[in-house]
């Protein structure tokens, strides 16, 4: 997918705690679990029109973030979004989920 640099937004999420941190990506509902000291990057891609982040009521906000004990929910407001490690490798849904074989 060819995307202009100006239409890409990134949000770094770091777990500075001592337990796993659940990162939920909305509107997909996918869960990604960060180990202590780990950082993930949430990506979203805007459209080329005058309102690239159309998922929000404000045209210049690519993300909305909600923090609760043990979890962070990030809602991306572009037309596509995903989670990666700091090197850009996509992290799949269920990564490191407790009780799951995925790591």
Beta strands, then each sheet from edge to edge (+ up, - down):
strand 1: 8-14
strand 2: 21-26
strand 3: 30-34
strand 4: 39-45
strand 5: 63-68
strand 6: 71-76
strand 7: 80-85
sheet 1: 1+ 4- 7+
sheet 2: 3+ 2- 6- 5+
end
